[in-house]
Amino acid sequence: MVSLLSTFLDKSIPENSLQYRCIKALTTSYYSMRASDIRAYEESMRTYSDALKGVRFAVARRPPQLEPDILMSIMCLCLYENIIVTRARSWIEHYIAISHMIEMQGPEYYQTGRNRDILLAFRYTIIVSAGTRRYHCFLAQKRWKSILEPRETESFNPFDTLLNIAVAVPGLLHDLDSFKNGTLWDERERTRLALRTGDMLVALQFWREASLPIWSLDDGSLQRHSHQVARAIAFHHMVVLLVEDLSYLFGVPWLPPTSLSLKSTPGLMKASATTGRAERKHVLATEILRLAELFISDDTAIYGVLTFIMSLHVAHDNLLQASPEMDAIRHLMNTVMAEQHGFNMARQYRGMYKAFENVSL
């Protein structure tokens, strides 16, 4: 995502073009929040309104073939909403648009070249879009999953590999809701859901063995690893927390001690030895918080901050209410990520946001 967006931002673009207006909305909004500049904020609002009209016109005029520049223009508007948040979850509309446009082209369109780069870069956006609305994610379909597999010439990092596992999470959440409200009544469907839950947990176990470093249990062990590893671990913990309900309902071991090794984080080891459900979830949520505190600093890049936000929202929902960690995560999200880095999407206030729970958009 970073390299694609950088290429897009670095292009020489005509001043009256759609791309220029979308970039201006993004950059002006980011500056206005970082600098607390009300004039820049008002200018970004005007530019965003104009750019949004332009994107809607371009999309209506050019289906079904949509140029990559239109997708990147929408991504700029999406980042704008991550920063400004004009209303609760306003960003999701752009996530949905990107997901729909990519799905509309079909998997064959994304096999090679820049098109493939776009698909891989937008996996996170597509997963979050489906997961937040608790819909099945089209990337979990066989014809899409085969496209997501790394080519011989490609090298996937741990976060890439984890995203390919996480495409199944939105569908699990959707079917969990169906199970709870009584619409998933067929015993065979329930059995399949239990098996899919088990498959997910096994895939996460394999990912830990292949991707995590060897840990010591001293307090400084997390600091010796890269931001890339840290955000992957936080995202892994988020996935584990999201499927905990399914694990409990179907009696599938959540974090069996036999699945853990020296390649497990201190939080995973502690959670596996904790008996209470709420307490176990609190332990994992706390490690997400600690990772974010260690790796989000004044010079953290935009995407580095953005990819921690959803993990932190899920962590917030799983911390014990009266704990000191709850105060710490609110400070991190409201002060560091929203005020210092300008991402109002990170704010926790007035019940505006509840991670991965269906709402009326």
ChimeraX attribute file (.defattr): number of C-alpha atoms within 10 A of each C-alpha:
attribute: neighborCount
match mode: 1-to-1
recipient: residues
	/A:1	18
	/A:2	12
	/A:3	10
	/A:4	14
	/A:5	15
	/A:6	10
	/A:7	10
	/A:8	18
	/A:9	18
	/A:10	9
	/A:11	10
	/A:12	8
	/A:13	14
	/A:14	10
	/A:15	10
	/A:16	8
	/A:17	11
	/A:18	21
	/A:19	24
	/A:20	19
	/A:21	25
	/A:22	29
	/A:23	24
	/A:24	22
	/A:25	28
	/A:26	27
	/A:27	16
	/A:28	23
	/A:29	29
	/A:30	24
	/A:31	16
	/A:32	21
	/A:33	21
	/A:34	16
	/A:35	15
	/A:36	15
	/A:37	13
	/A:38	12
	/A:39	11
	/A:40	19
	/A:41	20
	/A:42	14
	/A:43	15
	/A:44	25
	/A:45	19
	/A:46	12
	/A:47	20
	/A:48	24
	/A:49	14
	/A:50	15
	/A:51	25
	/A:52	18
	/A:53	11
	/A:54	18
	/A:55	20
	/A:56	11
	/A:57	11
	/A:58	15
	/A:59	17
	/A:60	10
	/A:61	11
	/A:62	11
	/A:63	12
	/A:64	11
	/A:65	11
	/A:66	16
	/A:67	13
	/A:68	14
	/A:69	12
	/A:70	19
	/A:71	21
	/A:72	21
	/A:73	25
	/A:74	23
	/A:75	24
	/A:76	26
	/A:77	26
	/A:78	24
	/A:79	25
	/A:80	28
	/A:81	26
	/A:82	24
	/A:83	26
	/A:84	24
	/A:85	18
	/A:86	14
	/A:87	9
	/A:88	13
	/A:89	18
	/A:90	17
	/A:91	22
	/A:92	20
	/A:93	14
	/A:94	20
	/A:95	23
	/A:96	16
	/A:97	18
	/A:98	22
	/A:99	24
	/A:100	13
	/A:101	17
	/A:102	21
	/A:103	16
	/A:104	14
	/A:105	14
	/A:106	11
	/A:107	18
	/A:108	12
	/A:109	15
	/A:110	19
	/A:111	15
	/A:112	13
	/A:113	9
	/A:114	12
	/A:115	16
	/A:116	17
	/A:117	15
	/A:118	19
	/A:119	24
	/A:120	19
	/A:121	17
	/A:122	18
	/A:123	20
	/A:124	19
	/A:125	21
	/A:126	23
	/A:127	26
	/A:128	22
	/A:129	24
	/A:130	25
	/A:131	26
	/A:132	19
	/A:133	20
	/A:134	23
	/A:135	18
	/A:136	20
	/A:137	22
	/A:138	21
	/A:139	24
	/A:140	20
	/A:141	12
	/A:142	10
	/A:143	13
	/A:144	16
	/A:145	15
	/A:146	13
	/A:147	19
	/A:148	22
	/A:149	14
	/A:150	14
	/A:151	11
	/A:152	6
	/A:153	5
	/A:154	8
	/A:155	10
	/A:156	11
	/A:157	12
	/A:158	18
	/A:159	20
	/A:160	19
	/A:161	18
	/A:162	21
	/A:163	18
	/A:164	19
	/A:165	19
	/A:166	25
	/A:167	24
	/A:168	22
	/A:169	26
	/A:170	26
	/A:171	21
	/A:172	24
	/A:173	24
	/A:174	18
	/A:175	21
	/A:176	21
	/A:177	15
	/A:178	14
	/A:179	18
	/A:180	11
	/A:181	10
	/A:182	10
	/A:183	10
	/A:184	16
	/A:185	12
	/A:186	10
	/A:187	9
	/A:188	10
	/A:189	13
	/A:190	17
	/A:191	12
	/A:192	11
	/A:193	20
	/A:194	20
	/A:195	14
	/A:196	17
	/A:197	23
	/A:198	20
	/A:199	13
	/A:200	20
	/A:201	23
	/A:202	14
	/A:203	15
	/A:204	20
	/A:205	17
	/A:206	12
	/A:207	17
	/A:208	21
	/A:209	17
	/A:210	12
	/A:211	18
	/A:212	18
	/A:213	16
	/A:214	12
	/A:215	16
	/A:216	14
	/A:217	14
	/A:218	8
	/A:219	8
	/A:220	9
	/A:221	13
	/A:222	21
	/A:223	12
	/A:224	10
	/A:225	12
	/A:226	11
	/A:227	17
	/A:228	14
	/A:229	18
	/A:230	24
	/A:231	24
	/A:232	24
	/A:233	24
	/A:234	26
	/A:235	24
	/A:236	23
	/A:237	22
	/A:238	23
	/A:239	20
	/A:240	20
	/A:241	23
	/A:242	22
	/A:243	20
	/A:244	19
	/A:245	15
	/A:246	22
	/A:247	19
	/A:248	12
	/A:249	12
	/A:250	15
	/A:251	11
	/A:252	16
	/A:253	14
	/A:254	21
	/A:255	19
	/A:256	12
	/A:257	14
	/A:258	7
	/A:259	17
	/A:260	16
	/A:261	15
	/A:262	14
	/A:263	17
	/A:264	21
	/A:265	23
	/A:266	19
	/A:267	20
	/A:268	20
	/A:269	20
	/A:270	15
	/A:271	22
	/A:272	18
	/A:273	13
	/A:274	14
	/A:275	9
	/A:276	10
	/A:277	12
	/A:278	12
	/A:279	15
	/A:280	22
	/A:281	23
	/A:282	25
	/A:283	23
	/A:284	28
	/A:285	29
	/A:286	23
	/A:287	20
	/A:288	28
	/A:289	25
	/A:290	18
	/A:291	20
	/A:292	24
	/A:293	14
	/A:294	12
	/A:295	21
	/A:296	18
	/A:297	15
	/A:298	10
	/A:299	9
	/A:300	12
	/A:301	12
	/A:302	14
	/A:303	11
	/A:304	19
	/A:305	19
	/A:306	19
	/A:307	17
	/A:308	24
	/A:309	23
	/A:310	19
	/A:311	25
	/A:312	26
	/A:313	25
	/A:314	21
	/A:315	27
	/A:316	26
	/A:317	17
	/A:318	22
	/A:319	23
	/A:320	17
	/A:321	12
	/A:322	8
	/A:323	10
	/A:324	10
	/A:325	18
	/A:326	21
	/A:327	12
	/A:328	15
	/A:329	25
	/A:330	19
	/A:331	15
	/A:332	21
	/A:333	26
	/A:334	19
	/A:335	17
	/A:336	20
	/A:337	25
	/A:338	22
	/A:339	19
	/A:340	17
	/A:341	26
	/A:342	25
	/A:343	28
	/A:344	21
	/A:345	27
	/A:346	28
	/A:347	23
	/A:348	18
	/A:349	9
	/A:350	6
	/A:351	8
	/A:352	11
	/A:353	16
	/A:354	15
	/A:355	18
	/A:356	20
	/A:357	11
	/A:358	14
	/A:359	11
	/A:360	5
	/A:361	9
